[in-house]
Amino acid sequence: MALRENRQVRLVARPHGIPHAEHFALVTEPVAAPGEGEILIENRYLSIDPAQRGWANDEGNYSAPVPLGTPMRALAVGEILASNAPEFRPGEQVFGWFGWQRYCVTTPDAVLRRVIPSRLPLSANLSVLGMNGITAYLAFHGLGDPKPGEHVLVSTAAGSVGSFVGQLAKIAGCRAVGLTSSADKAALAKARYGYQDMINYREAADLGAAIRAACPDGNDIFFDNTGGPIADAAIRTMRLRGRVIQCGTAANASWTPAPQGPRPEREILTRRLRWSGFIIFDHLAEFETAAARLAELALAGKIVHDEEILPGLEHAPGAIARLYRGENHGKLMIAVD
């Protein structure tokens, strides 16, 4: 194998809360040849995800933090260049845990699925066919159990997950209302993402009153990506036997110490709510089926997927903070070249 140089973005300092550029370093080193049972992947696109905050620090998240001095944990899509694993061959495109780096030498268990051949661009495997689209699809249908005519409220409605939830709600015959952080994002969500109404939570003097005005009949499903004050207000608009899908907690910069807020247990009891947490990695066996269904919807023009692609690994260190500031427009990712 010809000598290759690998550019990596390594975690070099443990952040408290949201990681910033100073917590990472760009490093170049030679690429090792794959050993017995290993594959060599050249990454094309690297994902930027809210969960990377938890992977970078140790704040009681659901998975172990990334060891300092190693490439940042990330989902990526790339092409196999060399393989010593019988189940994979050079030229195959794959999606999995390949990290913030150009090349990845790994074992087959890092691969979550092969790329579905289609007319969709390769980057779609990190958006509509990736963790974000699959999260929206499996959580909304599996935990939300939507029925035609029901009312759906979604936080971060213009984000990489929320943008798909609004469209899935519309396909399911539901009325969807979303919350977002700017007038531009609100207009985009109404025009492209299936939302009938939108709320700019940063401009609402009384968030609870704003939600009640947009959702006068209450909500059957609350798909929450933020927690915090938005969740505190939204829970009081739920209909009897409503379903709350807890998919993220982006409103809280840190969980050490645990933030305090209003107590929701009385609302859960009296409204007979079902409140469920969703972690996408509990559903690996469903990836192929969900991705195939989402590809059908995207190719049929029933789902749109907006992407913001930053050119080059040098943009990766500050990208997680950019995501938490709400500055992205669509699914945020890095094009390696």
N, C-alpha and C positions, 0 to 999 in steps of 0.2 A: 504494500500500500504506500502510495506517495505520501511524503511528510506533509502533514497539515497542521496549521496553527488554530487553536481554539480560543475564541474570545468568550469570556464568562463574566457575568455580573454576580459577584460574591457578597454575601451578607457578612459584614466585618464588625458591626456593633449592634447590640441588642436595643431596639427602640422601646420606649414606654408609650404604648398606644400606636399611633399611625407611623409607619416607617417613612423616612424622608431620604433624599439623595445622599446625605452624609453617612447613612448607615450601610452604604454599599460601595464596592470598588470594582472597576473594570480591570480584569487580569487576562493576560495572554499566555498560553502554555501549549506545548506540543500535544497532539492527539495520539492517544495510545491505540494500538491495533486491538480489535475485539478479541477477547479470549474465548476459551471453550464455552459454548452455550450463550455467548453474548452477541449483540448486534450494534452496529455503528449507524447512527441516525444524523442526518444533516437537517437541522431545524429550519423551517421557513417562516413560521409565525409563532410568537410567544404570547401567552395570555396575561392580561392584567386583571386581577380579581380581588374583590373586597376581602375574601378569606385569607389573602396573603398577609394581611395585618396580623392575624393570629399565628400564622406560620413563622413570621419573623420574630415575634416576641413570645414570652411565656406568661400569658395572662389568663390561664385556665381554659384555653381553647380545647376543641375536641381532638386535636392531633398534636404530636410532639413538635416543638419548634425546630426550625432549620438550624443545624450546627453552624457556629461561626466559622468563617473561612471556607465555606462551601457555596456552590451556585444556589441562588434563590430557587426554592421549590416553585414550580409553575407547570401548568399544562401547556402543551405545544403540539404543533402539527409539523411533520417533516417526512423526509424520504429515507428509506433504508439504503445505505451505500454498501455495506458489507454485512454478512451474516454467518455466524457459526451456530445458529439455532435452526433446527430443521423445520420449524413451523413458519419461518419467515424467509423471504428471499429478497435480494437486492432489487430496487426499483419500486417496491411497495411503499405506499404512503400510509402513515399511521398517526394516531392521536393518543397522547398519553403524558406521563410524568417525565418530561425530558429536560426541564429546568431552563433557567435564563442563561443560555449559551448557544453557540452556533452548532457545535457537534456534541453528541451525547453517546457514550459507550455504556450500554445498560443490558439488563437481562429482560427476557420477554414479559415478565410480570409487570414491567413499567408501562406496557402498551395496554390501553383501555379498549381500543377497537381499531380496526382497519378503516381507512377513509372510504366512504361510500362513493363509488364512481357516479358522477352526475354532471350536469351542466353548470352546477353552482361553483363559484370560485373556491379555491382551496381554503381561503380564510374563513369561509362559512363554517368550517369545522370547529372554529373557536367561538362562533356566535350562535347562529340558529341551530346548528347541528352539534354544538359544543355544550359546555357545562351550563351556559346561560339559557339556551333554548330548551335543553333537556330538563333543567331544573323547573322552568316555567311549566312545561308540559306535564311532567310527572307530579309536581306538587299541586298544580291547579286541578288536574283531573283526579289524582289519587286521594288527596286530602280535602279538596274543595267540593268534590262531588257536585259540579254545577248542573243546574236544570234550567231549561228555557224560561225566561221571564224573571230570573233572579237578579239581585242587585249586588254588584261587586265593587269594592273599594280597594285601591292598590297604592301603596307608598313607593316612592322613587319610580313613578310610572313611566318616565322617559329613559330609564336606565337600561342596562343590558339584560336584566330579567324582566322588569316591569313592562318594557316595550313589547315583549311577547305575551305577557299575561293579558294585557288589554285586547290584543288581537284574538287570543284563544277564547276570551270571554265573549267577544262579538260572534265568533264562529259558533259558540255554544248557545247563542240566543240570549245572552245576558246583557244587562245595562251596566257599563263600567264607568266609574269615576276615578280619576287619578290625582295624586299629589306630587308636585314637583317644585323645583327651587327657582324657576324664572319664567317670565312671560313667554320667552322664545321656546323653551322646552314644553310649556303648556300648549302652545299653538301647534308644535310639532306632534305632540301626542294625540291631539284631537284630529289632526290632518292625516296621520299615518298609522297610529297604533291602536285604533279602535275605540277610543274613549269618547263618551258622549259629553262629558264635562270634565273640567280640570280645576284644581285648586293650587294656587301659588302659596305655599305655607309660609314663605318668608314675608309676604305682604299681608297676611291675615292677622288682624289685631286680636281676634278671638278665633282660634283654630277650631274649637268645637262648634261654634256658631257657623263657621264657614262650611264645615263638613255637613252639618244638619241642613243648611240652605241648599247645598248641591245634592244631598241625599235625603230629601224630605220623608221618604217612605222607609228609611233605614237600610241596612245592608245585610245580606245573607252570607256573604263571603268577604273577609278582610285578608288580603294577601300583603303581609307586612315584611318589608325589607329593612326597616329602620329601628323599630322599638322607640323608646323615649317618649317625648311629648306627643308625637303623632299617634302612637299606639294608645297613649292615655286618653286622647280625645276620641279616637276611632272606636274604641271598645264600647263607648257609651252610645254608639249609633247602631249597634248590632240588633238584628231581629231575633225573635225567639228561635232557638235551636240553630243559630248561626255557626259558621265555621271560621276559625281564625288560623291562618297558615303562617307560622313564624319561620321566615326564610332567611332573615338577616337582622342585624342589630347595629346598623351603620351610624345611628344617632349617638352612640356611646363611644367616645374616643378611647376609653380604657375601662377595664373591669376590675382593676385593683386600685382602690377598694371598689366593691360593687356599688353602682349608683342607686340612689333611693328615689322613690316616686310614689304616685298614688297607688293604692291597693286595688287590684282588679278582681279579687276573689268574689266580691258581692255581685259584680256584673256577670261573672262566669256562672255563678249559682242561679241567680234570678232569671237570667236569659237562657239558661240551659245550653251554654256555649260549648263547643268542642274546639279546644285550642291545641294545635299539633305543631311540633317542630319538624323541619325538613332539612336533612343533610343529604346532598346528592350522592355521596359515596356509599350510602346504604343501599343504593339502587343500581349497582354496576350491571347486574344481570339484565336490566331493562334498557340499557343504553342503545343497543342495536335496534330494537323495535321502535323506541321513541325517535331516534335519529332518522330512521326510514320514513316514519310518518311525517316528521317535520320537513324532510326533503320533499315529500309529495306536496305538502301544503305550500312550500316556498316555490316550487316549480310551477304550481298551478296559479300562482299569483295571489294566494289567499293570506300569505304571511310575508311581510317585508322585513328585511334585516339591515339596519344601518350600522356601519363600522367606522371607527376612527383608527387609522393605522399610522403609527409613528415610525419614521424610517430610521432604523439603526439601533443597535444595542445601547448606544450611549444615552438614549431616551428612557431606558428602563428604570434607572435608580430613582427618578422623581415621579414615576408614573402612578404608583399606588397613592401617594399624597394627592396627585391631581385628580384621581378617581374620587377620593373622599371629599375633595372640594367641589365636586359636581361639575367639573370643567370639561368632561368628556361629552362627545356627541355620538351616541351609539356605543357598541361594544368596543372597548379600548384594547388594543393589542400592538405588538412590536413586529415590524417586518425586519428580519435579521439582516438582510442585505438592503 
